[in-house]
Amino acid sequence: MAAPATSVVVLDRGNNTTCTVNLHGATVVSWRVNNQEQLFVSKQAIFDGKRAIRGGIPIVFPQFGAWSTGPQHGFARICRWELKKPPERLPTGDVEAMFQLLDNEFTRSMWNYPFSLTYRLILREKELHFNISVYNPGAETLSFTFLLHTYFKVPDVRRCQITGMRGCTYIDKTREGAMYQEHRDVVTINEWTDRIYQNTPLEHIITNVVSGRKMRMQKYNLVDTVVWNPWVEKAKEIPDFGEEEFPNLVCVEAGHVSSPVILPPGTVFEASQILQVM
């Protein structure tokens, strides 16, 4: 079931380079560079305005993972966001749009704090920029986790390599949260993988994405990088995901999740991510 047209915002830079955002979760559901789709969305993704969209770039806030008072990965990805600033062409030819989520009755039923979560998206020729800000207008200090759950489209995940993890400790969620240190120069995926790499560098390169190209991910103030692929067994347990689809995605997710962001009253947390097709 397709979402009504009004809930989708398209940034169009020309030359078949576009970015499509569904206001349900302000989820980027498509990023095309010269008409080549860079993001994975499951063929079985559900667009009912209730559940999180399976694929693209969902926003995880204010809780990464299981949550005692609300849904897994928080409410940001299942709330309808406001289009704060419609797509506008900048003097550079790039296109910018801005989205905002404010606390409301629904969010306060799970997390009883005022907040303003804004993100600015800039579509460049071969890049997609995300500028995130969380403002605390209240009288109490906020504590939250945040992550951009990016699903990259790949021809075969077994041929991908991810740089930048060597020497980092990681929490392995496939082994009951045991801690390990990464000794490999590049991370490869040949099984169910769900790892939180801690204190990762500002840049990762992922090889063999669409058309055998490389994707550069740069991040600021997002200190952790999650690497995830459900593989065949876990794929069967995900209702809105085809079990044959697992080779066609790799999730490399920039976040602040291994320890929470502490945000005193009147202050702002800012973070960013740049994705670049190389």
For each residue, the residues with C-beta under 8 A, 3 or more apart:
1: 46 47 48
2: 47
3: 7 8 22 24 47 49
4: 7
5: 8
6:
7: 3 4 22 23 24 49 80
8: 3 5 20 21 22 23 29
9: 20 21 23 83 86 87 97
10: 18 19 20 21 87
11: 18 19 20 21 87 95 96 97 121 123
12: 17 18 87 95
13: 17 18 93 94 95 123 124 125
14: 17 93
15: 34 125
16: 32 34 35
17: 12 13 14 32 33 34 123 125 126
18: 10 11 12 13 30 31 32 123
19: 10 11 28 30 31 32 95 121 123 128
20: 8 9 10 11 28 29 30 31
21: 8 9 10 11 26 27 28 29 97 99 121
22: 3 7 8 25 26 27 29 47 53 56
23: 7 8 9 26 80 81 82 83 99
24: 3 7 27 47 49 53 78 79 80 81
25: 22 52 53 58 59 76 77 78 79 81
26: 21 22 23 59 76 81 99 101 119
27: 21 22 24 52 53 56 57 58 59 77
28: 19 20 21 31 39 56 57 121 128
29: 8 20 21 22 39 41 53 55 56
30: 18 19 20 37 39 41 56
31: 18 19 20 28 37 38 39 123 128 275
32: 16 17 18 19 35 36 37 38
33: 17 36 38 125 126 277
34: 15 16 17
35: 16 32
36: 32 33 210 211
37: 30 31 32 153 210
38: 31 32 33 152 153 209 210 215 275 277
39: 28 29 30 31 55 56 57 150 151 152 153
40: 55 56 151 152 153 154 245 248 249
41: 29 30 45 53 54 55 56 151
42: 45 54 55 240 241 242 245
43: 242 245
44: 54 239 240 241 242
45: 41 42 53 54 55 240
46: 1 51 53 54 240
47: 1 2 3 22 24 53
48: 1 51
49: 3 7 24 80
50: 78
51: 46 48 78 240
52: 25 27 58 71 73 77 78
53: 22 24 25 27 29 41 45 46 47 56 58 77
54: 41 42 44 45 46 238 240 241
55: 29 39 40 41 42 45 151 249
56: 22 27 28 29 30 39 40 41 53 151
57: 27 28 39 130 148 149 150 151
58: 25 27 52 53 73 77 149
59: 25 26 27 76 77 117 119 146 147 148 149
60: 63 64 73 74 76 77 145 146 147 148 149 253 255 257
61: 74 75 76 117 134 144 145 146 147
62: 74 75 76 111 115 142 144 145 146
63: 60 67 70 73 74 111 144 145
64: 60 73 74 145 146 147 255 257
65: 72 73 257
66: 72
67: 63 70 71 72 73 74 110
68:
69: 110 111
70: 63 67 74 75 110 111
71: 52 67 74 75 78 110
72: 65 66 67
73: 52 58 60 63 64 65 67 77 147 149
74: 60 61 62 63 64 67 70 71 77 111 145
75: 61 62 70 71 78 79 106 107 110 111
76: 25 26 59 60 61 62 79 101 117
77: 25 27 52 53 58 59 60 73 74 149
78: 24 25 50 51 52 71 75
79: 24 25 75 76 101 104 106 107
80: 7 23 24 49
81: 23 24 25 26 99 100 101
82: 23 99 100 101 102
83: 9 23 86 97 98 99
84: 98 99 100 118
85: 88 96 97 98 120
86: 9 83 97
87: 9 10 11 12 95 96 97
88: 85 95 96 97
89: 93 94 95
90: 93 94 95 96 122
91:
92: 124
93: 13 14 89 90 125
94: 13 89 90 122 123 124 125
95: 11 12 13 19 87 88 89 90 122 123
96: 11 85 87 88 90 120 121 122 123
97: 9 11 21 83 85 86 87 88 120 121
98: 83 84 85 118 119 120 121
99: 21 23 26 81 82 83 84 118 119 120 121
100: 81 82 84 116 117 118 119
101: 26 76 79 81 82 107 116 117 118
102: 82 114 115 116 117
103: 107 108 111 113 114 115 116
104: 79 107 108
105: 108 109
106: 75 79 109 110
107: 75 79 101 103 104 110 111 115
108: 103 104 105 111 112 113
109: 105 106 112
110: 67 69 70 71 75 106 107
111: 62 63 69 70 74 75 103 107 108
112: 108 109
113: 103 108 136 138 140 142
114: 102 103 136 137 138
115: 62 102 103 107 134 135 136 137 138 142
116: 100 101 102 103 133 134 135 137
117: 59 61 76 100 101 102 132 133 134
118: 84 98 99 100 101 132 133 134 135
119: 26 59 98 99 100 130 131 132 133
120: 85 96 97 98 99 129 130 131
121: 11 19 21 28 96 97 98 99 128 129 130 131
122: 90 94 95 96 127 128 129 131
123: 11 13 17 18 19 31 94 95 96 127 128 129
124: 13 92 94 127 128 129
125: 13 15 17 33 93 94
126: 17 33 276 277 278
127: 122 123 124 274 275 276 277
128: 19 28 31 121 122 123 124 274 275
129: 120 121 122 123 124 272 273 274
130: 57 119 120 121 148 272 273 274
131: 119 120 121 122 270 272
132: 117 118 119 146 148 269 270 271 272 273
133: 116 117 118 119 268 269 270 271
134: 61 115 116 117 118 142 144 146 261 263 268 269
135: 115 116 118 267 268
136: 113 114 115 141 142 263 264 265 266 267 268
137: 114 115 116 265 266
138: 113 114 115 142 265
139: 265
140: 113 265
141: 136 262 263 264 265
142: 62 113 115 134 136 138 261 262 263
143: 260 261 262 263
144: 61 62 63 134 260 261 263
145: 60 61 62 63 64 74 255 256 257 260 261
146: 59 60 61 62 64 132 134 222 255 256 257 261 269 271
147: 59 60 61 64 73 222 224 226 253 254 255 256 257
148: 57 59 60 130 132 222 253 254 255 273
149: 57 58 59 60 73 77 226 251 253
150: 39 57 217 251 252 253 254 273 275
151: 39 40 41 55 56 57 249 250 251
152: 38 39 40 206 209 215 249 250 251 252
153: 37 38 39 40 209 210 248 249
154: 40 157 159 160 208 209 210 247 248 249 250
155: 159 208 210 212 248
156: 159 160 208 247 248
157: 154 160 189 229 246 247 248 249 250
158: 188 189 190 247
159: 154 155 156 207 208
160: 154 156 157 188 189 206 207 208 209 250
161: 186 187 188 206 207 208
162: 165 186 187 188 204 205 206 207 227 250 252
163: 185 186 203 204 205 206
164: 200 201 203 204 205 225
165: 162 168 170 182 184 186 187 197 200 204 225 227
166: 182 183 184 185
167: 181 182 183
168: 165 181 182 197 198 199 200
169: 179 180 181 182 197 198 199
170: 165 179 180 181 182 195 196 197 198
171: 177 178 179 195 196 198 258
172: 175 177 178 179 180 194 195
173: 176 177 194 195 196
174: 191 192 193 194 195
175: 172 178
176: 173
177: 171 172 173
178: 171 172 175
179: 169 170 171 172
180: 169 170 172
181: 167 168 169 170
182: 165 166 167 168 169 170 187 197
183: 166 167
184: 165 166 187 188
185: 163 166
186: 161 162 163 165 207
187: 161 162 165 182 184 227
188: 158 160 161 162 184
189: 157 158 160 193 227 229 250
190: 158
191: 174 231
192: 174 229 230 231 233 234
193: 174 189 227 228 229 231
194: 172 173 174 226 227 228
195: 170 171 172 173 174 226 227 228
196: 170 171 173 224 225 226 257 258
197: 165 168 169 170 182 200 224 225 226 227
198: 168 169 170 171 223 224 258
199: 168 169 223 224
200: 164 165 168 197 204 223 224 225
201: 164 204
202: 218 219 220
203: 163 164 216 217 218 219
204: 162 163 164 165 200 201 216 217 225 252
205: 162 163 164 214 215 216 217 278
206: 152 160 161 162 163 209 214 215 217 250 252
207: 159 160 161 162 186 214
208: 154 155 156 159 160 161 212 213 214
209: 38 152 153 154 160 206 212 213 214 215 277
210: 36 37 38 153 154 155 213 277
211: 36
212: 155 208 209
213: 208 209 210 277 278
214: 205 206 207 208 209 277 278
215: 38 152 205 206 209 275 276 277 278
216: 203 204 205 274 275 276 278
217: 150 203 204 205 206 252 254 273 274 275 276
218: 202 203 273 274 276
219: 202 203 222 225 254 271 272 273 274
220: 202 270 271 272 273
221: 256 269 270 271 272
222: 146 147 148 219 225 254 255 256 271 272 273
223: 198 199 200 256 258
224: 147 196 197 198 199 200 254 255 256 257 258
225: 164 165 196 197 200 204 219 222 252 253 254 255
226: 147 149 194 195 196 197 251 252 253 255 257
227: 162 165 187 189 193 194 195 197 250 251 252 253
228: 193 194 195 250 251 253
229: 157 189 192 193 246 249 250 251
230: 192 233 234 235 237 238 241 246
231: 191 192 193 234 235 246
232: 235 236 243 246
233: 192 230 236 237
234: 192 230 231 237 238
235: 230 231 232 238 241 242 243 244 245 246
236: 232 233 243
237: 230 233 234
238: 54 230 234 235 241
239: 44
240: 42 44 45 46 51 54
241: 42 44 54 230 235 238 245
242: 42 43 44 235 245
243: 232 235 236 246
244: 235
245: 40 42 43 235 241 242 248 249
246: 157 229 230 231 232 235 243 249
247: 154 156 157 158
248: 40 153 154 155 156 157 245
249: 40 55 151 152 153 154 157 229 245 246
250: 151 152 154 157 160 162 189 206 227 228 229
251: 149 150 151 152 226 227 228 229
252: 150 152 162 204 206 217 225 226 227
253: 60 147 148 149 150 225 226 227 228
254: 147 148 150 217 219 222 224 225 273
255: 60 64 145 146 147 148 222 224 225 226
256: 145 146 147 221 222 223 224 259 260 261 271
257: 60 64 65 145 146 147 196 224 226
258: 171 196 198 223 224
259: 256
260: 143 144 145 256
261: 134 142 143 144 145 146 256 269
262: 141 142 143
263: 134 136 141 142 143 144 267 268 269
264: 136 141 267
265: 136 137 138 139 140 141
266: 136 137
267: 135 136 263 264
268: 133 134 135 136 263
269: 132 133 134 146 221 261 263
270: 131 132 133 220 221
271: 132 133 146 219 220 221 222 256
272: 129 130 131 132 219 220 221 222
273: 129 130 132 148 150 217 218 219 220 222 254
274: 127 128 129 130 216 217 218 219
275: 31 38 127 128 150 215 216 217
276: 126 127 215 216 217 218
277: 33 38 126 127 209 210 213 214 215
278: 126 205 213 214 215 216
